[in-house]
Amino acid sequence: MINTFAEALNIIWGWLAFAVPFLLTVAFYIAPWALPLVVLLVAGRVFIVLPLRRRERTLAFLDLVEMGLNHGRSPEHIVVEIAATGDTTLGTDFARLAGRIRDGDSLGRALAKVPAFLPDPVTAMLQAGEQMRDIRKVLPPCRAALASGPSRAMGAFNYLPVFSPGLPMLAVVQFLMIIIVPKFQEIYFDLLEGRSLPASTQLLLAYARYVAPASLVLVALFLFGLSFTFERGRRFWFACYSRLFKPLGDRCLFQLPWRRKRMQRDFSAMLAILLDAGMPEADAVGFAAQSTANRMFTARAHTVVERLQRGVKLTEAIRALDETGEFQWRLANAAQTGTGFLRALEGWHDALEAKSFQQEQAASQAISTAFIVLNGALVCFIAVAIFQPLIAVIQQGALW
């Protein structure tokens, strides 16, 4: 019995002595190019899947609020009733929202205390609807803001992780450096004594060691760009985004022409609704600016409010938000039609959305094309670096 047990231990120890070094060696060679792929998969869930789920929950919440309003119930009563059922479809943040309302907060104050539940523009619009005592009127612009929340050009951005030059090049170079290049160098120097490798091959070998860190930097830059494009879904990511990245992100987003046009659309739609509801102009501008959830846009709106407080007309003060003067002209015409601001500005809102969609598509396709071309150039460089020594070896063999 003792001998059998000792033999089993020896067998297990022998397998471990072979398997552990083998697995460590495999991990050492695979990890540098597999790690970026794992990071991309995790980031895809955090930056794409979770925000899409958050958008679906927000749309469901807006539908439930509208259904409750149609039955004569207040939004607060609707939230508490749904939370009492124990349904987890709307997530844990919805339960926290219901808890705030049970403590006596209104819907607007509860949403301010649970900022991760709804996107910032939707929260600001619902708070504005609460101020004018008619949330029903702000539901259409809330849905319009969600329609352009996840980028409509997401299909084009899907090419980035697939055709990103870092990951394929890293895998190819690692395979070449581990298996092909050592044997290839031995054959080359045996057949061509005294001759050095071609310049392209030397360049490839010299910089192959930097491919892994370069790919990690590329992945980091890709995720950094996504952080400005998609919203976070969980409270931890929301807190990091709000405290660290939002000021810089707002500044970058404001510089993107298609995002700035959508901010103008959201601001104009909310301003029209609030003015039609009879809200004072200064208050309407302030609430409408909050619906954009962008600090750069809100800062410009404060300039408009200051001008209004000094007695400047709205059609003149609004020029601080639009250097082209088109918004000023549209607003002045809407004030003279007598049919209401929202109805008079509907055509302009549609034009802004169409223009922003066109610009976003053009930018995303240009980025995708640039990555594909860069990937092709790198593949060509690797092919030249490998085949030049091979051609030299074949020519030398032909001379024999």
KEMAR-341809 format. One record per residue (C-alpha): residue in three letters; x, y, z. Coordinates in Angstrom, 3 decimals. Example, Ala and Ser with C-alpha at 12.3 -4.5 7.8 and 13.67 -1.06 7.14 Angstrom:
BEGIN
<type:Ala; X:12.300; Y:-4.500; Z:7.800>;
<type:Ser; X:13.670; Y:-1.060; Z:7.140>;
# end
This chain:
BEGIN
<type:Met; X:0.000; Y:0.000; Z:0.000>;
<type:Ile; X:2.793; Y:2.386; Z:0.939>;
<type:Asn; X:4.703; Y:1.567; Z:-2.226>;
<type:Thr; X:1.588; Y:2.177; Z:-4.367>;
<type:Phe; X:0.991; Y:5.522; Z:-2.690>;
<type:Ala; X:4.626; Y:6.535; Z:-3.163>;
<type:Glu; X:4.508; Y:5.544; Z:-6.818>;
<type:Ala; X:1.356; Y:7.669; Z:-7.291>;
<type:Leu; X:3.078; Y:10.636; Z:-5.662>;
<type:Asn; X:6.093; Y:10.157; Z:-7.928>;
<type:Ile; X:3.849; Y:10.085; Z:-10.983>;
<type:Ile; X:1.998; Y:13.227; Z:-9.857>;
<type:Trp; X:5.268; Y:14.975; Z:-9.072>;
<type:Gly; X:6.657; Y:14.003; Z:-12.467>;
<type:Trp; X:3.603; Y:15.422; Z:-14.232>;
<type:Leu; X:3.836; Y:18.624; Z:-12.189>;
<type:Ala; X:7.543; Y:18.945; Z:-12.915>;
<type:Phe; X:6.754; Y:18.776; Z:-16.604>;
<type:Ala; X:3.449; Y:20.679; Z:-16.706>;
<type:Val; X:4.342; Y:23.701; Z:-14.564>;
<type:Pro; X:7.386; Y:24.823; Z:-16.595>;
<type:Phe; X:5.507; Y:24.088; Z:-19.810>;
<type:Leu; X:2.483; Y:26.158; Z:-18.759>;
<type:Leu; X:4.693; Y:28.989; Z:-17.533>;
<type:Thr; X:6.542; Y:29.010; Z:-20.846>;
<type:Val; X:3.291; Y:29.051; Z:-22.809>;
<type:Ala; X:1.893; Y:31.801; Z:-20.597>;
<type:Phe; X:5.081; Y:33.838; Z:-21.033>;
<type:Tyr; X:4.794; Y:33.789; Z:-24.811>;
<type:Ile; X:1.000; Y:33.976; Z:-25.118>;
<type:Ala; X:0.193; Y:36.516; Z:-22.409>;
<type:Pro; X:1.742; Y:39.568; Z:-24.126>;
<type:Trp; X:-0.639; Y:39.360; Z:-27.089>;
<type:Ala; X:-3.558; Y:37.638; Z:-25.353>;
<type:Leu; X:-3.737; Y:40.279; Z:-22.605>;
<type:Pro; X:-4.864; Y:43.097; Z:-24.944>;
<type:Leu; X:-7.581; Y:40.837; Z:-26.332>;
<type:Val; X:-8.829; Y:40.056; Z:-22.821>;
<type:Val; X:-8.757; Y:43.757; Z:-21.981>;
<type:Leu; X:-10.812; Y:44.512; Z:-25.077>;
<type:Leu; X:-13.385; Y:41.859; Z:-24.197>;
<type:Val; X:-13.770; Y:43.194; Z:-20.659>;
<type:Ala; X:-13.884; Y:46.754; Z:-21.923>;
<type:Gly; X:-16.499; Y:45.790; Z:-24.481>;
<type:Arg; X:-18.772; Y:44.728; Z:-21.669>;
<type:Val; X:-18.060; Y:47.802; Z:-19.531>;
<type:Phe; X:-18.197; Y:50.449; Z:-22.253>;
<type:Ile; X:-20.679; Y:48.952; Z:-24.737>;
<type:Val; X:-22.841; Y:46.166; Z:-23.280>;
<type:Leu; X:-23.606; Y:47.836; Z:-19.956>;
<type:Pro; X:-24.482; Y:51.225; Z:-21.485>;
<type:Leu; X:-26.818; Y:49.526; Z:-23.962>;
<type:Arg; X:-28.514; Y:47.702; Z:-21.121>;
<type:Arg; X:-28.760; Y:51.000; Z:-19.247>;
<type:Arg; X:-30.400; Y:52.568; Z:-22.303>;
<type:Glu; X:-32.940; Y:49.725; Z:-22.471>;
<type:Arg; X:-33.730; Y:50.148; Z:-18.767>;
<type:Thr; X:-34.142; Y:53.889; Z:-19.258>;
<type:Leu; X:-36.556; Y:53.395; Z:-22.152>;
<type:Ala; X:-38.516; Y:50.890; Z:-20.072>;
<type:Phe; X:-38.627; Y:53.345; Z:-17.164>;
<type:Leu; X:-39.913; Y:56.139; Z:-19.414>;
<type:Asp; X:-42.600; Y:53.829; Z:-20.817>;
<type:Leu; X:-43.702; Y:52.877; Z:-17.314>;
<type:Val; X:-43.843; Y:56.524; Z:-16.248>;
<type:Glu; X:-45.927; Y:57.395; Z:-19.294>;
<type:Met; X:-48.297; Y:54.480; Z:-18.704>;
<type:Gly; X:-48.742; Y:55.564; Z:-15.087>;
<type:Leu; X:-49.402; Y:59.164; Z:-16.082>;
<type:Asn; X:-52.021; Y:57.990; Z:-18.565>;
<type:His; X:-53.780; Y:56.246; Z:-15.663>;
<type:Gly; X:-53.644; Y:59.363; Z:-13.503>;
<type:Arg; X:-50.845; Y:58.279; Z:-11.158>;
<type:Ser; X:-47.837; Y:60.331; Z:-10.112>;
<type:Pro; X:-44.330; Y:59.217; Z:-11.137>;
<type:Glu; X:-43.367; Y:58.729; Z:-7.489>;
<type:His; X:-46.319; Y:56.412; Z:-6.928>;
<type:Ile; X:-45.398; Y:54.455; Z:-10.060>;
<type:Val; X:-41.792; Y:53.947; Z:-8.920>;
<type:Val; X:-42.801; Y:52.764; Z:-5.459>;
<type:Glu; X:-45.420; Y:50.365; Z:-6.834>;
<type:Ile; X:-43.045; Y:48.777; Z:-9.330>;
<type:Ala; X:-40.269; Y:48.432; Z:-6.737>;
<type:Ala; X:-42.717; Y:46.702; Z:-4.377>;
<type:Thr; X:-43.153; Y:43.871; Z:-6.886>;
<type:Gly; X:-39.512; Y:42.856; Z:-6.417>;
<type:Asp; X:-38.836; Y:42.804; Z:-10.169>;
<type:Thr; X:-35.112; Y:43.272; Z:-10.865>;
<type:Thr; X:-35.468; Y:44.141; Z:-14.557>;
<type:Leu; X:-34.641; Y:47.803; Z:-13.938>;
<type:Gly; X:-31.582; Y:46.980; Z:-11.815>;
<type:Thr; X:-30.474; Y:47.668; Z:-8.278>;
<type:Asp; X:-30.305; Y:51.429; Z:-8.826>;
<type:Phe; X:-34.061; Y:51.449; Z:-9.345>;
<type:Ala; X:-34.526; Y:49.942; Z:-5.870>;
<type:Arg; X:-32.303; Y:52.691; Z:-4.449>;
<type:Leu; X:-34.404; Y:55.272; Z:-6.304>;
<type:Ala; X:-37.579; Y:53.841; Z:-4.817>;
<type:Gly; X:-36.000; Y:53.948; Z:-1.363>;
<type:Arg; X:-35.243; Y:57.655; Z:-1.776>;
<type:Ile; X:-38.837; Y:58.326; Z:-2.802>;
<type:Arg; X:-40.160; Y:56.390; Z:0.201>;
<type:Asp; X:-38.031; Y:58.666; Z:2.372>;
<type:Gly; X:-39.992; Y:61.628; Z:1.032>;
<type:Asp; X:-37.982; Y:62.840; Z:-1.962>;
<type:Ser; X:-39.653; Y:63.815; Z:-5.205>;
<type:Leu; X:-38.674; Y:62.082; Z:-8.423>;
<type:Gly; X:-36.265; Y:64.864; Z:-9.421>;
<type:Arg; X:-34.465; Y:64.938; Z:-6.061>;
<type:Ala; X:-34.319; Y:61.139; Z:-5.942>;
<type:Leu; X:-32.782; Y:60.995; Z:-9.410>;
<type:Ala; X:-30.170; Y:63.551; Z:-8.330>;
<type:Lys; X:-29.212; Y:61.267; Z:-5.418>;
<type:Val; X:-29.067; Y:58.160; Z:-7.634>;
<type:Pro; X:-27.212; Y:59.582; Z:-10.672>;
<type:Ala; X:-26.190; Y:56.197; Z:-12.072>;
<type:Phe; X:-29.754; Y:55.100; Z:-12.774>;
<type:Leu; X:-30.492; Y:57.383; Z:-15.752>;
<type:Pro; X:-28.204; Y:59.233; Z:-18.181>;
<type:Asp; X:-27.533; Y:62.822; Z:-17.178>;
<type:Pro; X:-29.548; Y:64.419; Z:-20.034>;
<type:Val; X:-32.637; Y:62.342; Z:-19.200>;
<type:Thr; X:-32.355; Y:63.173; Z:-15.514>;
<type:Ala; X:-32.092; Y:66.897; Z:-16.277>;
<type:Met; X:-35.097; Y:66.764; Z:-18.620>;
<type:Leu; X:-37.233; Y:64.946; Z:-16.071>;
<type:Gln; X:-36.248; Y:67.491; Z:-13.421>;
<type:Ala; X:-37.233; Y:70.283; Z:-15.798>;
<type:Gly; X:-40.580; Y:68.575; Z:-16.415>;
<type:Glu; X:-41.103; Y:68.338; Z:-12.676>;
<type:Gln; X:-40.430; Y:72.075; Z:-12.331>;
<type:Met; X:-43.129; Y:72.948; Z:-14.872>;
<type:Arg; X:-45.449; Y:70.302; Z:-13.329>;
<type:Asp; X:-45.893; Y:68.323; Z:-16.527>;
<type:Ile; X:-43.423; Y:65.469; Z:-17.011>;
<type:Arg; X:-45.403; Y:64.160; Z:-19.962>;
<type:Lys; X:-44.123; Y:66.991; Z:-22.197>;
<type:Val; X:-40.448; Y:66.124; Z:-21.666>;
<type:Leu; X:-40.786; Y:62.398; Z:-22.440>;
<type:Pro; X:-40.356; Y:62.838; Z:-26.245>;
<type:Pro; X:-37.045; Y:64.762; Z:-25.922>;
<type:Cys; X:-35.898; Y:62.182; Z:-23.356>;
<type:Arg; X:-36.395; Y:59.430; Z:-25.926>;
<type:Ala; X:-34.717; Y:61.544; Z:-28.604>;
<type:Ala; X:-31.650; Y:61.955; Z:-26.363>;
<type:Leu; X:-31.499; Y:58.187; Z:-25.856>;
<type:Ala; X:-31.782; Y:57.542; Z:-29.586>;
<type:Ser; X:-28.361; Y:59.147; Z:-30.070>;
<type:Gly; X:-26.869; Y:58.059; Z:-26.742>;
<type:Pro; X:-24.951; Y:54.996; Z:-27.918>;
<type:Ser; X:-23.286; Y:56.148; Z:-31.103>;
<type:Arg; X:-25.195; Y:55.326; Z:-34.282>;
<type:Ala; X:-21.835; Y:54.778; Z:-35.908>;
<type:Met; X:-21.027; Y:51.915; Z:-33.541>;
<type:Gly; X:-20.983; Y:49.535; Z:-36.500>;
<type:Ala; X:-18.006; Y:51.380; Z:-37.930>;
<type:Phe; X:-16.172; Y:51.379; Z:-34.607>;
<type:Asn; X:-16.481; Y:47.587; Z:-34.500>;
<type:Tyr; X:-13.703; Y:47.487; Z:-37.095>;
<type:Leu; X:-11.238; Y:49.032; Z:-34.663>;
<type:Pro; X:-10.577; Y:46.012; Z:-32.416>;
<type:Val; X:-10.688; Y:43.651; Z:-35.415>;
<type:Phe; X:-8.405; Y:45.597; Z:-37.734>;
<type:Ser; X:-6.390; Y:47.299; Z:-35.025>;
<type:Pro; X:-2.758; Y:46.930; Z:-36.101>;
<type:Gly; X:-1.552; Y:46.056; Z:-32.628>;
<type:Leu; X:-3.264; Y:42.745; Z:-31.982>;
<type:Pro; X:-2.737; Y:40.937; Z:-35.327>;
<type:Met; X:0.786; Y:42.265; Z:-35.676>;
<type:Leu; X:1.612; Y:41.259; Z:-32.122>;
<type:Ala; X:0.384; Y:37.701; Z:-32.660>;
<type:Val; X:2.261; Y:37.362; Z:-35.954>;
<type:Val; X:5.497; Y:38.815; Z:-34.618>;
<type:Gln; X:5.402; Y:36.670; Z:-31.493>;
<type:Phe; X:4.918; Y:33.537; Z:-33.605>;
<type:Leu; X:7.735; Y:34.541; Z:-35.931>;
<type:Met; X:10.120; Y:35.442; Z:-33.118>;
<type:Ile; X:9.496; Y:32.207; Z:-31.215>;
<type:Ile; X:9.401; Y:29.601; Z:-33.978>;
<type:Ile; X:10.494; Y:30.923; Z:-37.358>;
<type:Val; X:13.173; Y:33.563; Z:-36.839>;
<type:Pro; X:15.718; Y:31.519; Z:-34.779>;
<type:Lys; X:15.791; Y:28.688; Z:-37.332>;
<type:Phe; X:15.693; Y:31.133; Z:-40.192>;
<type:Gln; X:18.729; Y:33.032; Z:-38.861>;
<type:Glu; X:20.726; Y:29.822; Z:-38.525>;
<type:Ile; X:20.005; Y:28.857; Z:-42.132>;
<type:Tyr; X:20.723; Y:32.359; Z:-43.400>;
<type:Phe; X:24.105; Y:32.710; Z:-41.692>;
<type:Asp; X:25.131; Y:29.152; Z:-42.637>;
<type:Leu; X:24.442; Y:29.754; Z:-46.332>;
<type:Leu; X:25.456; Y:33.393; Z:-46.524>;
<type:Glu; X:28.516; Y:33.714; Z:-44.346>;
<type:Gly; X:29.700; Y:37.259; Z:-43.867>;
<type:Arg; X:26.519; Y:38.869; Z:-45.099>;
<type:Ser; X:24.228; Y:40.747; Z:-42.745>;
<type:Leu; X:20.467; Y:40.593; Z:-42.741>;
<type:Pro; X:18.529; Y:43.070; Z:-44.940>;
<type:Ala; X:17.710; Y:46.443; Z:-43.379>;
<type:Ser; X:13.975; Y:45.702; Z:-43.200>;
<type:Thr; X:14.615; Y:42.443; Z:-41.360>;
<type:Gln; X:17.008; Y:44.111; Z:-38.917>;
<type:Leu; X:14.417; Y:46.819; Z:-38.275>;
<type:Leu; X:11.747; Y:44.204; Z:-37.606>;
<type:Leu; X:13.983; Y:42.291; Z:-35.193>;
<type:Ala; X:15.110; Y:45.487; Z:-33.463>;
<type:Tyr; X:11.604; Y:46.759; Z:-32.755>;
<type:Ala; X:9.760; Y:43.461; Z:-32.289>;
<type:Arg; X:10.321; Y:43.691; Z:-28.541>;
<type:Tyr; X:8.361; Y:46.952; Z:-28.443>;
<type:Val; X:5.292; Y:45.535; Z:-30.168>;
<type:Ala; X:3.703; Y:44.221; Z:-26.962>;
<type:Pro; X:3.908; Y:47.514; Z:-25.013>;
<type:Ala; X:2.873; Y:49.429; Z:-28.135>;
<type:Ser; X:-0.204; Y:47.250; Z:-28.481>;
<type:Leu; X:-1.084; Y:47.797; Z:-24.848>;
<type:Val; X:-0.766; Y:51.546; Z:-25.369>;
<type:Leu; X:-2.961; Y:51.252; Z:-28.442>;
<type:Val; X:-5.610; Y:49.377; Z:-26.478>;
<type:Ala; X:-5.423; Y:51.978; Z:-23.708>;
<type:Leu; X:-5.899; Y:54.804; Z:-26.211>;
<type:Phe; X:-8.801; Y:52.949; Z:-27.787>;
<type:Leu; X:-10.493; Y:52.550; Z:-24.412>;
<type:Phe; X:-9.723; Y:56.153; Z:-23.549>;
<type:Gly; X:-11.538; Y:57.187; Z:-26.712>;
<type:Leu; X:-14.478; Y:54.971; Z:-25.826>;
<type:Ser; X:-14.679; Y:56.631; Z:-22.428>;
<type:Phe; X:-15.617; Y:59.850; Z:-24.232>;
<type:Thr; X:-18.126; Y:58.123; Z:-26.502>;
<type:Phe; X:-20.120; Y:55.815; Z:-24.243>;
<type:Glu; X:-21.487; Y:56.246; Z:-20.758>;
<type:Arg; X:-20.690; Y:53.993; Z:-17.845>;
<type:Gly; X:-23.320; Y:51.626; Z:-16.513>;
<type:Arg; X:-22.322; Y:50.860; Z:-12.939>;
<type:Arg; X:-21.909; Y:53.145; Z:-9.970>;
<type:Phe; X:-18.141; Y:52.624; Z:-9.719>;
<type:Trp; X:-17.547; Y:53.542; Z:-13.335>;
<type:Phe; X:-20.020; Y:56.384; Z:-13.040>;
<type:Ala; X:-18.125; Y:57.824; Z:-10.052>;
<type:Cys; X:-14.765; Y:57.526; Z:-11.820>;
<type:Tyr; X:-16.203; Y:59.116; Z:-14.933>;
<type:Ser; X:-17.794; Y:62.016; Z:-13.041>;
<type:Arg; X:-14.785; Y:62.839; Z:-10.864>;
<type:Leu; X:-11.876; Y:62.169; Z:-13.182>;
<type:Phe; X:-12.859; Y:62.132; Z:-16.830>;
<type:Lys; X:-16.053; Y:64.162; Z:-17.183>;
<type:Pro; X:-14.455; Y:67.662; Z:-17.213>;
<type:Leu; X:-11.984; Y:66.633; Z:-19.892>;
<type:Gly; X:-14.575; Y:64.489; Z:-21.638>;
<type:Asp; X:-17.074; Y:67.355; Z:-21.817>;
<type:Arg; X:-14.445; Y:69.599; Z:-23.348>;
<type:Cys; X:-13.527; Y:66.984; Z:-25.964>;
<type:Leu; X:-17.138; Y:66.167; Z:-26.785>;
<type:Phe; X:-17.962; Y:69.829; Z:-27.228>;
<type:Gln; X:-15.253; Y:70.058; Z:-29.892>;
<type:Leu; X:-16.850; Y:67.244; Z:-31.927>;
<type:Pro; X:-19.199; Y:68.918; Z:-34.420>;
<type:Trp; X:-21.810; Y:66.131; Z:-34.427>;
<type:Arg; X:-22.006; Y:66.016; Z:-30.633>;
<type:Arg; X:-22.247; Y:69.792; Z:-30.444>;
<type:Lys; X:-25.168; Y:69.730; Z:-32.908>;
<type:Arg; X:-26.978; Y:67.167; Z:-30.789>;
<type:Met; X:-26.419; Y:69.342; Z:-27.745>;
<type:Gln; X:-27.974; Y:72.229; Z:-29.653>;
<type:Arg; X:-30.905; Y:70.009; Z:-30.610>;
<type:Asp; X:-31.522; Y:68.864; Z:-27.023>;
<type:Phe; X:-31.109; Y:72.398; Z:-25.696>;
<type:Ser; X:-33.414; Y:73.883; Z:-28.326>;
<type:Ala; X:-36.112; Y:71.238; Z:-27.799>;
<type:Met; X:-36.108; Y:71.668; Z:-24.020>;
<type:Leu; X:-36.000; Y:75.454; Z:-24.281>;
<type:Ala; X:-38.997; Y:75.410; Z:-26.629>;
<type:Ile; X:-40.982; Y:73.144; Z:-24.275>;
<type:Leu; X:-40.196; Y:75.299; Z:-21.246>;
<type:Leu; X:-40.994; Y:78.566; Z:-23.014>;
<type:Asp; X:-44.286; Y:77.153; Z:-24.299>;
<type:Ala; X:-45.093; Y:76.151; Z:-20.717>;
<type:Gly; X:-44.642; Y:79.775; Z:-19.597>;
<type:Met; X:-41.424; Y:79.381; Z:-17.603>;
<type:Pro; X:-39.322; Y:82.577; Z:-17.251>;
<type:Glu; X:-36.665; Y:82.848; Z:-19.929>;
<type:Ala; X:-33.670; Y:82.774; Z:-17.558>;
<type:Asp; X:-34.951; Y:79.669; Z:-15.764>;
<type:Ala; X:-35.839; Y:78.011; Z:-19.078>;
<type:Val; X:-32.330; Y:78.573; Z:-20.445>;
<type:Gly; X:-30.764; Y:77.170; Z:-17.264>;
<type:Phe; X:-32.886; Y:73.991; Z:-17.221>;
<type:Ala; X:-32.466; Y:73.496; Z:-20.979>;
<type:Ala; X:-28.668; Y:73.770; Z:-20.661>;
<type:Gln; X:-28.658; Y:71.114; Z:-17.923>;
<type:Ser; X:-30.384; Y:68.717; Z:-20.323>;
<type:Thr; X:-27.209; Y:68.617; Z:-22.438>;
<type:Ala; X:-25.158; Y:67.293; Z:-19.466>;
<type:Asn; X:-22.089; Y:69.110; Z:-20.808>;
<type:Arg; X:-20.197; Y:71.621; Z:-18.686>;
<type:Met; X:-18.873; Y:73.569; Z:-21.651>;
<type:Phe; X:-22.370; Y:74.075; Z:-23.025>;
<type:Thr; X:-23.712; Y:74.906; Z:-19.571>;
<type:Ala; X:-21.009; Y:77.540; Z:-19.078>;
<type:Arg; X:-22.066; Y:79.249; Z:-22.295>;
<type:Ala; X:-25.685; Y:79.063; Z:-21.196>;
<type:His; X:-24.740; Y:80.921; Z:-18.005>;
<type:Thr; X:-23.540; Y:83.750; Z:-20.234>;
<type:Val; X:-26.985; Y:83.809; Z:-21.852>;
<type:Val; X:-28.649; Y:83.927; Z:-18.423>;
<type:Glu; X:-26.426; Y:86.828; Z:-17.344>;
<type:Arg; X:-27.375; Y:88.755; Z:-20.466>;
<type:Leu; X:-31.047; Y:88.099; Z:-19.862>;
<type:Gln; X:-30.738; Y:89.371; Z:-16.304>;
<type:Arg; X:-29.196; Y:92.564; Z:-17.690>;
<type:Gly; X:-32.285; Y:93.101; Z:-19.844>;
<type:Val; X:-31.050; Y:91.749; Z:-23.184>;
<type:Lys; X:-33.690; Y:90.060; Z:-25.325>;
<type:Leu; X:-33.552; Y:86.273; Z:-25.569>;
<type:Thr; X:-33.108; Y:86.368; Z:-29.345>;
<type:Glu; X:-29.989; Y:88.513; Z:-28.824>;
<type:Ala; X:-28.603; Y:86.797; Z:-25.724>;
<type:Ile; X:-28.854; Y:83.337; Z:-27.307>;
<type:Arg; X:-26.050; Y:84.232; Z:-29.733>;
<type:Ala; X:-23.538; Y:83.136; Z:-27.062>;
<type:Leu; X:-24.527; Y:79.532; Z:-27.837>;
<type:Asp; X:-24.218; Y:79.741; Z:-31.616>;
<type:Glu; X:-21.545; Y:81.780; Z:-33.383>;
<type:Thr; X:-23.173; Y:81.210; Z:-36.783>;
<type:Gly; X:-26.320; Y:83.075; Z:-35.774>;
<type:Glu; X:-28.630; Y:80.383; Z:-37.161>;
<type:Phe; X:-30.086; Y:79.539; Z:-33.762>;
<type:Gln; X:-30.768; Y:83.219; Z:-33.133>;
<type:Trp; X:-32.538; Y:83.542; Z:-36.486>;
<type:Arg; X:-34.589; Y:80.366; Z:-35.932>;
<type:Leu; X:-35.628; Y:81.458; Z:-32.450>;
<type:Ala; X:-36.627; Y:84.928; Z:-33.651>;
<type:Asn; X:-38.793; Y:83.409; Z:-36.400>;
<type:Ala; X:-40.346; Y:80.962; Z:-33.934>;
<type:Ala; X:-41.290; Y:83.858; Z:-31.641>;
<type:Gln; X:-43.142; Y:85.566; Z:-34.501>;
<type:Thr; X:-45.101; Y:82.569; Z:-35.798>;
<type:Gly; X:-47.481; Y:82.375; Z:-32.844>;
<type:Thr; X:-47.794; Y:78.576; Z:-33.182>;
<type:Gly; X:-45.460; Y:77.771; Z:-30.270>;
<type:Phe; X:-41.711; Y:77.417; Z:-30.123>;
<type:Leu; X:-41.619; Y:73.633; Z:-30.246>;
<type:Arg; X:-43.728; Y:73.302; Z:-33.368>;
<type:Ala; X:-41.881; Y:76.126; Z:-35.124>;
<type:Leu; X:-38.461; Y:74.599; Z:-34.372>;
<type:Glu; X:-39.260; Y:70.965; Z:-35.223>;
<type:Gly; X:-37.812; Y:71.253; Z:-38.719>;
<type:Trp; X:-34.562; Y:72.676; Z:-37.407>;
<type:His; X:-34.284; Y:69.898; Z:-34.827>;
<type:Asp; X:-34.642; Y:67.292; Z:-37.585>;
<type:Ala; X:-32.018; Y:69.095; Z:-39.672>;
<type:Leu; X:-29.571; Y:69.153; Z:-36.744>;
<type:Glu; X:-30.025; Y:65.428; Z:-36.170>;
<type:Ala; X:-29.542; Y:64.625; Z:-39.857>;
<type:Lys; X:-26.408; Y:66.764; Z:-40.088>;
<type:Ser; X:-24.911; Y:65.286; Z:-36.923>;
<type:Phe; X:-25.578; Y:61.767; Z:-38.193>;
<type:Gln; X:-23.856; Y:62.563; Z:-41.484>;
<type:Gln; X:-20.790; Y:64.041; Z:-39.773>;
<type:Glu; X:-20.517; Y:61.142; Z:-37.334>;
<type:Gln; X:-20.710; Y:58.570; Z:-40.097>;
<type:Ala; X:-18.031; Y:60.371; Z:-42.108>;
<type:Ala; X:-15.682; Y:60.589; Z:-39.112>;
<type:Ser; X:-16.157; Y:56.965; Z:-38.071>;
<type:Gln; X:-15.627; Y:55.651; Z:-41.598>;
<type:Ala; X:-12.485; Y:57.769; Z:-41.959>;
<type:Ile; X:-11.099; Y:56.371; Z:-38.697>;
<type:Ser; X:-11.929; Y:52.791; Z:-39.672>;
<type:Thr; X:-10.353; Y:53.234; Z:-43.103>;
<type:Ala; X:-7.192; Y:54.679; Z:-41.558>;
<type:Phe; X:-6.854; Y:51.673; Z:-39.234>;
<type:Ile; X:-7.363; Y:49.226; Z:-42.093>;
<type:Val; X:-4.770; Y:50.973; Z:-44.257>;
<type:Leu; X:-2.291; Y:51.082; Z:-41.360>;
<type:Asn; X:-2.860; Y:47.403; Z:-40.681>;
<type:Gly; X:-2.196; Y:46.594; Z:-44.342>;
<type:Ala; X:0.994; Y:48.677; Z:-44.351>;
<type:Leu; X:2.320; Y:46.844; Z:-41.292>;
<type:Val; X:1.520; Y:43.454; Z:-42.805>;
<type:Cys; X:3.370; Y:44.453; Z:-45.990>;
<type:Phe; X:6.375; Y:45.548; Z:-43.954>;
<type:Ile; X:6.487; Y:42.209; Z:-42.114>;
<type:Ala; X:6.182; Y:40.319; Z:-45.405>;
<type:Val; X:9.067; Y:42.267; Z:-46.958>;
<type:Ala; X:11.217; Y:41.787; Z:-43.857>;
<type:Ile; X:10.672; Y:38.012; Z:-43.967>;
<type:Phe; X:10.863; Y:37.388; Z:-47.713>;
<type:Gln; X:13.960; Y:39.473; Z:-48.459>;
<type:Pro; X:16.292; Y:37.077; Z:-46.575>;
<type:Leu; X:14.389; Y:34.123; Z:-48.053>;
<type:Ile; X:14.935; Y:35.435; Z:-51.578>;
<type:Ala; X:18.634; Y:35.928; Z:-50.827>;
<type:Val; X:18.893; Y:32.314; Z:-49.626>;
<type:Ile; X:17.123; Y:31.028; Z:-52.758>;
<type:Gln; X:19.408; Y:33.056; Z:-55.016>;
<type:Gln; X:22.472; Y:31.731; Z:-53.219>;
<type:Gly; X:21.170; Y:28.189; Z:-53.621>;
<type:Ala; X:20.640; Y:28.753; Z:-57.338>;
<type:Leu; X:24.289; Y:29.830; Z:-57.735>;
<type:Trp; X:25.468; Y:26.498; Z:-56.341>;
# end
